[in-house]
Amino acid sequence: MSAIRSPQPPPALTRSVEDYLKSVFHLTSQGGFATTSDIAEMLAVAPPSVSGMMKRLSETGLIEHVPYRGVQLTPQGRRAALQMIRRHRILESYLTSRLGYDWGDVHVEAERLEHAVSEKLIERMADAGEIEEAELVPLAKTEVGGRVVLQEVGDEHPARLHYLAEQGLTPGVRLTVIERQPFNGPTIVRLGDGTTRVVGQELALLLFCRPTDGE
């Protein structure tokens, strides 16, 4: 009689695992699948590294892989991703509103802290201010004509964050997607003051927005 094989336990949610889950969540937040190339571009890692992690996460029940289409989060993976995203947003909100952090620096601190702080501390921070809980969509995945508010940047490089700040692409700014070039070309957006910006594909995948159509 053959032994019944137990399912593999879920992997420890290391920083790397959490970052992969967050990237898949953002890339699939409007439905569809996350491709290896999009995940690799978002996380600035080599595609073979993505493939290896996706295999691991699939085996442990955090993602589902569909051949020739990509991956989606399972309910278990989605819960883990949402928890980390919420922690990150609470930390960024608290650091900017309560401690006066500059936006160019706050993302780095939030990335460091989100993997370490206790849930008790997160809840106390959340109680100290209003925290945006809406699901976000990468600018690169926003339809042409869509109106959004930039909420979060998935990047921890200060130079890039300061560049975005110089371009007026900071949390809270309202954007309208007016054009997108084909073949992974740039996205062109109009800011609230009427000026336009050309955002390359790499950056557009890192700018997470909240749709505002109908507001």
Secondary structure, DSSP 8 states (H G I E B T S, - for coil): --------------HHHHHHHHHHHHHTTTSS-B-HHHHHHHHT--HHHHHHHHHHHHHTTSEEEETTTEEEE-HHHHHHHHHHHHHHHHHHHHHHHTT---HHHHHHHHHHHTTTS-HHHHHHHHHTS-------EEGGGS-TT-EEEEEEE----HHHHHHHHHTT--TT-EEEEEEE-TTT--EEEEETTS-EEEE-HHHHTTEEEEE-TT-
